[in-house]
Amino acid sequence: MRSIAERAAGPEVLERLKRALRVDWREYTALVAEKRGEGAFSVLVGVILSQNTNDKNSIRAFMNLKRKVGVKLSDIVEASFESIAEAIKPAGLWKQKAETIKAAAEAVNALGGEKFLLEEDPIRLREKLLSVKGVGAKTVDVFLSVVRKAPFFAVDTHAMRIALRWGLSDKKNYDKVSRALLEYFGSEKAEEAHRLIISLGRKYCTARSPRCPECPLTDICPSSSRR
């Protein structure tokens, strides 16, 4: 199967997706955290809260946490597990996420705090964050692309499915798919492409019964049912 890269360049695909999907960037937890200037760790908190829920719920949980506990590194280090868990209930899986947020705070604090997050070599930083229980590759890669503008492409279930359908990878492997998407879209557009692919996967390129005839990429997608 020919890949989408043989039919259209990454910038063209991004432009098509932007015109068709109109993603509301205001409803994106990681960027909300970043824009509120609470520090790099608050962005990591936002990304953790966004796991397995929608942006509205994760933003609500983030704002609850900020109001009741605080979202800065020092706030979370000093807070109890119970107070964190109670504040983030709107995000779902609140016990698990509270454990992850608390563990991440303690690990980052021990490694040097905000300075470590902002100045450590991205590859070593990625390794250290991945060693925290509950922090996965997608979470770390979103954080690194938002805060450090580092060359990592976060891959969720939508990105995995779409990369395979586009022929950018022949294997369901996180690292391989991440590299393929990063190469196709470029590091500067990785975060934007990540969000647009999620939207594409939700609206058109669904796991079951994809809406190929309506998809803005139907004429160039190698897996389109119209081909």
Buried (B, 14 or more C-beta within 10 A) or exposed (E): EEBBBEBBEBEEBBEBBBEBBEBEEEEBBBBBBBEBEBBBBBBBBBBBBBBEBBBEBBBBBBBBBBEBBBBBBBBBBEBEEEBBBBBBBBBBBBEBBBBBBBBBBBBBBEBEBBEBBBEBEBEEBBEBBEEBEBBBBBBBBBBBBBBBEBBBBBBBEBBBBBBBBBBBBEEEEBEBBBBBBBBBBBBEBBBBBBBBBBBBBEBBBEEEEBEBEEBBBBEBBBBBEEE
